Amino acid sequence: MNVLIILNDPPYGTERSYNGLRLAGSLSRQDDVEVRVFMFGDAVGCAIANQKVPNGYYHLGRMVTFVIQHGGKIGCCTSCMDARGIIDALLVDGAERSNLEEAAKWTLWADKVISF
């Protein structure tokens, strides 16, 4: 099964992106499931490397890396990154700058699309 998860919310301040990445991480560990996560808007901040969060607080950069390590793909909207001054070098290893055309292709590839 192919699953696309679309994130729209910022990494911190709400728990929508956190819950989307929790689901992506859990799905990525399942047999016969391929997971892709596309980040729009403020969600592109989830894929920034070297985040500093208080002890005991969830760490979305690590959660993104976990999905990648389990075979998932992470796409970050180019125009959303540019609008926020996020360059490729700031992303966790394996997260990629992407675009609306790829988001459309991933949507057609997916058996299920889940939006947070």
mmCIF file of the C-alpha atoms, coordinates in Angstrom:
data_MODEL
# 
_entry.id   MODEL 
# 
loop_
_atom_site.group_PDB 
_atom_site.id 
_atom_site.type_symbol 
_atom_site.label_atom_id 
_atom_site.label_alt_id 
_atom_site.label_comp_id 
_atom_site.label_asym_id 
_atom_site.label_entity_id 
_atom_site.label_seq_id 
_atom_site.pdbx_PDB_ins_code 
_atom_site.Cartn_x 
_atom_site.Cartn_y 
_atom_site.Cartn_z 
_atom_site.occupancy 
_atom_site.B_iso_or_equiv 
_atom_site.pdbx_formal_charge 
_atom_site.auth_seq_id 
_atom_site.auth_comp_id 
_atom_site.auth_asym_id 
_atom_site.auth_atom_id 
_atom_site.pdbx_PDB_model_num 
ATOM 1   C CA . MET A 1 1   ? 0.000  0.000  0.000  1.00 0.00 ? 1   MET A CA 1 
ATOM 2   C CA . ASN A 1 2   ? 1.224  3.507  -0.845 1.00 0.00 ? 2   ASN A CA 1 
ATOM 3   C CA . VAL A 1 3   ? 0.446  6.275  1.650  1.00 0.00 ? 3   VAL A CA 1 
ATOM 4   C CA . LEU A 1 4   ? 0.993  10.005 1.194  1.00 0.00 ? 4   LEU A CA 1 
ATOM 5   C CA . ILE A 1 5   ? 0.827  12.228 4.252  1.00 0.00 ? 5   ILE A CA 1 
ATOM 6   C CA . ILE A 1 6   ? 0.535  15.960 3.638  1.00 0.00 ? 6   ILE A CA 1 
ATOM 7   C CA . LEU A 1 7   ? 1.622  18.319 6.396  1.00 0.00 ? 7   LEU A CA 1 
ATOM 8   C CA . ASN A 1 8   ? 0.617  21.993 6.497  1.00 0.00 ? 8   ASN A CA 1 
ATOM 9   C CA . ASP A 1 9   ? 1.106  23.168 10.088 1.00 0.00 ? 9   ASP A CA 1 
ATOM 10  C CA . PRO A 1 10  ? 4.266  24.498 11.745 1.00 0.00 ? 10  PRO A CA 1 
ATOM 11  C CA . PRO A 1 11  ? 6.529  22.066 13.567 1.00 0.00 ? 11  PRO A CA 1 
ATOM 12  C CA . TYR A 1 12  ? 5.672  23.457 17.004 1.00 0.00 ? 12  TYR A CA 1 
ATOM 13  C CA . GLY A 1 13  ? 2.689  25.346 18.409 1.00 0.00 ? 13  GLY A CA 1 
ATOM 14  C CA . THR A 1 14  ? 0.135  22.789 17.245 1.00 0.00 ? 14  THR A CA 1 
ATOM 15  C CA . GLU A 1 15  ? 0.388  19.023 17.273 1.00 0.00 ? 15  GLU A CA 1 
ATOM 16  C CA . ARG A 1 16  ? -0.905 18.388 13.748 1.00 0.00 ? 16  ARG A CA 1 
ATOM 17  C CA . SER A 1 17  ? 2.526  17.948 12.134 1.00 0.00 ? 17  SER A CA 1 
ATOM 18  C CA . TYR A 1 18  ? 3.693  15.975 15.171 1.00 0.00 ? 18  TYR A CA 1 
ATOM 19  C CA . ASN A 1 19  ? 0.751  13.583 14.814 1.00 0.00 ? 19  ASN A CA 1 
ATOM 20  C CA . GLY A 1 20  ? 1.263  13.321 11.054 1.00 0.00 ? 20  GLY A CA 1 
ATOM 21  C CA . LEU A 1 21  ? 4.906  12.365 11.558 1.00 0.00 ? 21  LEU A CA 1 
ATOM 22  C CA . ARG A 1 22  ? 3.967  9.915  14.313 1.00 0.00 ? 22  ARG A CA 1 
ATOM 23  C CA . LEU A 1 23  ? 1.630  8.209  11.870 1.00 0.00 ? 23  LEU A CA 1 
ATOM 24  C CA . ALA A 1 24  ? 4.243  8.309  9.087  1.00 0.00 ? 24  ALA A CA 1 
ATOM 25  C CA . GLY A 1 25  ? 6.812  6.723  11.403 1.00 0.00 ? 25  GLY A CA 1 
ATOM 26  C CA . SER A 1 26  ? 4.452  3.967  12.450 1.00 0.00 ? 26  SER A CA 1 
ATOM 27  C CA . LEU A 1 27  ? 3.377  3.246  8.870  1.00 0.00 ? 27  LEU A CA 1 
ATOM 28  C CA . SER A 1 28  ? 6.984  3.235  7.646  1.00 0.00 ? 28  SER A CA 1 
ATOM 29  C CA . ARG A 1 29  ? 7.710  0.269  9.942  1.00 0.00 ? 29  ARG A CA 1 
ATOM 30  C CA . GLN A 1 30  ? 4.889  -1.800 8.459  1.00 0.00 ? 30  GLN A CA 1 
ATOM 31  C CA . ASP A 1 31  ? 5.535  -4.489 5.870  1.00 0.00 ? 31  ASP A CA 1 
ATOM 32  C CA . ASP A 1 32  ? 4.247  -3.729 2.383  1.00 0.00 ? 32  ASP A CA 1 
ATOM 33  C CA . VAL A 1 33  ? 3.652  -0.036 3.114  1.00 0.00 ? 33  VAL A CA 1 
ATOM 34  C CA . GLU A 1 34  ? 5.512  2.753  1.337  1.00 0.00 ? 34  GLU A CA 1 
ATOM 35  C CA . VAL A 1 35  ? 5.244  6.189  2.924  1.00 0.00 ? 35  VAL A CA 1 
ATOM 36  C CA . ARG A 1 36  ? 5.848  9.630  1.502  1.00 0.00 ? 36  ARG A CA 1 
ATOM 37  C CA . VAL A 1 37  ? 5.429  12.890 3.380  1.00 0.00 ? 37  VAL A CA 1 
ATOM 38  C CA . PHE A 1 38  ? 4.995  16.205 1.577  1.00 0.00 ? 38  PHE A CA 1 
ATOM 39  C CA . MET A 1 39  ? 5.379  19.417 3.584  1.00 0.00 ? 39  MET A CA 1 
ATOM 40  C CA . PHE A 1 40  ? 3.666  22.654 2.586  1.00 0.00 ? 40  PHE A CA 1 
ATOM 41  C CA . GLY A 1 41  ? 3.730  26.068 4.256  1.00 0.00 ? 41  GLY A CA 1 
ATOM 42  C CA . ASP A 1 42  ? 5.147  26.250 7.752  1.00 0.00 ? 42  ASP A CA 1 
ATOM 43  C CA . ALA A 1 43  ? 5.436  22.455 7.859  1.00 0.00 ? 43  ALA A CA 1 
ATOM 44  C CA . VAL A 1 44  ? 8.729  22.703 5.937  1.00 0.00 ? 44  VAL A CA 1 
ATOM 45  C CA . GLY A 1 45  ? 10.251 23.709 9.281  1.00 0.00 ? 45  GLY A CA 1 
ATOM 46  C CA . CYS A 1 46  ? 9.722  20.135 10.487 1.00 0.00 ? 46  CYS A CA 1 
ATOM 47  C CA . ALA A 1 47  ? 12.584 18.987 8.261  1.00 0.00 ? 47  ALA A CA 1 
ATOM 48  C CA . ILE A 1 48  ? 15.186 21.430 9.594  1.00 0.00 ? 48  ILE A CA 1 
ATOM 49  C CA . ALA A 1 49  ? 18.233 19.666 11.041 1.00 0.00 ? 49  ALA A CA 1 
ATOM 50  C CA . ASN A 1 50  ? 19.762 20.366 14.458 1.00 0.00 ? 50  ASN A CA 1 
ATOM 51  C CA . GLN A 1 51  ? 16.596 21.612 16.139 1.00 0.00 ? 51  GLN A CA 1 
ATOM 52  C CA . LYS A 1 52  ? 17.028 22.590 19.793 1.00 0.00 ? 52  LYS A CA 1 
ATOM 53  C CA . VAL A 1 53  ? 14.037 21.611 21.897 1.00 0.00 ? 53  VAL A CA 1 
ATOM 54  C CA . PRO A 1 54  ? 13.632 21.281 25.679 1.00 0.00 ? 54  PRO A CA 1 
ATOM 55  C CA . ASN A 1 55  ? 14.425 17.905 27.225 1.00 0.00 ? 55  ASN A CA 1 
ATOM 56  C CA . GLY A 1 56  ? 11.422 15.619 27.089 1.00 0.00 ? 56  GLY A CA 1 
ATOM 57  C CA . TYR A 1 57  ? 9.807  17.560 24.223 1.00 0.00 ? 57  TYR A CA 1 
ATOM 58  C CA . TYR A 1 58  ? 9.161  15.891 20.891 1.00 0.00 ? 58  TYR A CA 1 
ATOM 59  C CA . HIS A 1 59  ? 11.778 16.531 18.188 1.00 0.00 ? 59  HIS A CA 1 
ATOM 60  C CA . LEU A 1 60  ? 10.343 16.699 14.692 1.00 0.00 ? 60  LEU A CA 1 
ATOM 61  C CA . GLY A 1 61  ? 13.722 16.705 12.947 1.00 0.00 ? 61  GLY A CA 1 
ATOM 62  C CA . ARG A 1 62  ? 14.443 13.307 14.478 1.00 0.00 ? 62  ARG A CA 1 
ATOM 63  C CA . MET A 1 63  ? 10.974 12.083 13.558 1.00 0.00 ? 63  MET A CA 1 
ATOM 64  C CA . VAL A 1 64  ? 11.561 13.094 9.924  1.00 0.00 ? 64  VAL A CA 1 
ATOM 65  C CA . THR A 1 65  ? 14.901 11.244 9.988  1.00 0.00 ? 65  THR A CA 1 
ATOM 66  C CA . PHE A 1 66  ? 13.175 8.166  11.424 1.00 0.00 ? 66  PHE A CA 1 
ATOM 67  C CA . VAL A 1 67  ? 10.731 8.068  8.497  1.00 0.00 ? 67  VAL A CA 1 
ATOM 68  C CA . ILE A 1 68  ? 13.622 8.385  6.034  1.00 0.00 ? 68  ILE A CA 1 
ATOM 69  C CA . GLN A 1 69  ? 15.615 5.647  7.784  1.00 0.00 ? 69  GLN A CA 1 
ATOM 70  C CA . HIS A 1 70  ? 12.629 3.324  7.383  1.00 0.00 ? 70  HIS A CA 1 
ATOM 71  C CA . GLY A 1 71  ? 12.368 3.898  3.643  1.00 0.00 ? 71  GLY A CA 1 
ATOM 72  C CA . GLY A 1 72  ? 10.019 6.872  3.580  1.00 0.00 ? 72  GLY A CA 1 
ATOM 73  C CA . LYS A 1 73  ? 10.461 9.907  1.363  1.00 0.00 ? 73  LYS A CA 1 
ATOM 74  C CA . ILE A 1 74  ? 10.188 13.505 2.516  1.00 0.00 ? 74  ILE A CA 1 
ATOM 75  C CA . GLY A 1 75  ? 9.405  16.323 0.091  1.00 0.00 ? 75  GLY A CA 1 
ATOM 76  C CA . CYS A 1 76  ? 9.530  19.991 1.071  1.00 0.00 ? 76  CYS A CA 1 
ATOM 77  C CA . CYS A 1 77  ? 7.761  22.602 -1.038 1.00 0.00 ? 77  CYS A CA 1 
ATOM 78  C CA . THR A 1 78  ? 10.354 24.795 -2.790 1.00 0.00 ? 78  THR A CA 1 
ATOM 79  C CA . SER A 1 79  ? 8.357  28.026 -2.732 1.00 0.00 ? 79  SER A CA 1 
ATOM 80  C CA . CYS A 1 80  ? 7.450  27.439 0.925  1.00 0.00 ? 80  CYS A CA 1 
ATOM 81  C CA . MET A 1 81  ? 11.130 26.919 1.789  1.00 0.00 ? 81  MET A CA 1 
ATOM 82  C CA . ASP A 1 82  ? 12.156 30.018 -0.164 1.00 0.00 ? 82  ASP A CA 1 
ATOM 83  C CA . ALA A 1 83  ? 9.497  32.155 1.532  1.00 0.00 ? 83  ALA A CA 1 
ATOM 84  C CA . ARG A 1 84  ? 10.934 31.145 4.912  1.00 0.00 ? 84  ARG A CA 1 
ATOM 85  C CA . GLY A 1 85  ? 14.611 31.468 3.988  1.00 0.00 ? 85  GLY A CA 1 
ATOM 86  C CA . ILE A 1 86  ? 15.230 27.745 4.347  1.00 0.00 ? 86  ILE A CA 1 
ATOM 87  C CA . ILE A 1 87  ? 18.050 26.501 2.131  1.00 0.00 ? 87  ILE A CA 1 
ATOM 88  C CA . ASP A 1 88  ? 18.704 22.858 1.237  1.00 0.00 ? 88  ASP A CA 1 
ATOM 89  C CA . ALA A 1 89  ? 21.717 22.680 3.566  1.00 0.00 ? 89  ALA A CA 1 
ATOM 90  C CA . LEU A 1 90  ? 19.413 23.254 6.566  1.00 0.00 ? 90  LEU A CA 1 
ATOM 91  C CA . LEU A 1 91  ? 17.353 20.116 5.905  1.00 0.00 ? 91  LEU A CA 1 
ATOM 92  C CA . VAL A 1 92  ? 17.923 16.777 7.608  1.00 0.00 ? 92  VAL A CA 1 
ATOM 93  C CA . ASP A 1 93  ? 19.776 14.270 5.453  1.00 0.00 ? 93  ASP A CA 1 
ATOM 94  C CA . GLY A 1 94  ? 17.359 12.646 3.051  1.00 0.00 ? 94  GLY A CA 1 
ATOM 95  C CA . ALA A 1 95  ? 14.695 15.375 3.058  1.00 0.00 ? 95  ALA A CA 1 
ATOM 96  C CA . GLU A 1 96  ? 14.465 16.950 -0.361 1.00 0.00 ? 96  GLU A CA 1 
ATOM 97  C CA . ARG A 1 97  ? 13.410 20.228 -1.900 1.00 0.00 ? 97  ARG A CA 1 
ATOM 98  C CA . SER A 1 98  ? 10.377 19.462 -4.033 1.00 0.00 ? 98  SER A CA 1 
ATOM 99  C CA . ASN A 1 99  ? 7.567  21.159 -5.942 1.00 0.00 ? 99  ASN A CA 1 
ATOM 100 C CA . LEU A 1 100 ? 3.871  21.077 -6.663 1.00 0.00 ? 100 LEU A CA 1 
ATOM 101 C CA . GLU A 1 101 ? 4.354  18.859 -9.708 1.00 0.00 ? 101 GLU A CA 1 
ATOM 102 C CA . GLU A 1 102 ? 5.966  16.177 -7.558 1.00 0.00 ? 102 GLU A CA 1 
ATOM 103 C CA . ALA A 1 103 ? 3.225  16.567 -4.926 1.00 0.00 ? 103 ALA A CA 1 
ATOM 104 C CA . ALA A 1 104 ? 0.703  15.926 -7.707 1.00 0.00 ? 104 ALA A CA 1 
ATOM 105 C CA . LYS A 1 105 ? 2.598  12.829 -8.883 1.00 0.00 ? 105 LYS A CA 1 
ATOM 106 C CA . TRP A 1 106 ? 2.814  11.522 -5.325 1.00 0.00 ? 106 TRP A CA 1 
ATOM 107 C CA . THR A 1 107 ? -0.942 12.078 -4.917 1.00 0.00 ? 107 THR A CA 1 
ATOM 108 C CA . LEU A 1 108 ? -1.662 9.975  -8.007 1.00 0.00 ? 108 LEU A CA 1 
ATOM 109 C CA . TRP A 1 109 ? 0.827  7.311  -6.802 1.00 0.00 ? 109 TRP A CA 1 
ATOM 110 C CA . ALA A 1 110 ? -0.880 7.002  -3.400 1.00 0.00 ? 110 ALA A CA 1 
ATOM 111 C CA . ASP A 1 111 ? -3.583 4.525  -2.473 1.00 0.00 ? 111 ASP A CA 1 
ATOM 112 C CA . LYS A 1 112 ? -4.383 6.763  0.518  1.00 0.00 ? 112 LYS A CA 1 
ATOM 113 C CA . VAL A 1 113 ? -3.763 10.466 1.086  1.00 0.00 ? 113 VAL A CA 1 
ATOM 114 C CA . ILE A 1 114 ? -3.930 11.828 4.625  1.00 0.00 ? 114 ILE A CA 1 
ATOM 115 C CA . SER A 1 115 ? -3.694 15.552 5.324  1.00 0.00 ? 115 SER A CA 1 
ATOM 116 C CA . PHE A 1 116 ? -2.739 17.175 8.611  1.00 0.00 ? 116 PHE A CA 1 
# 
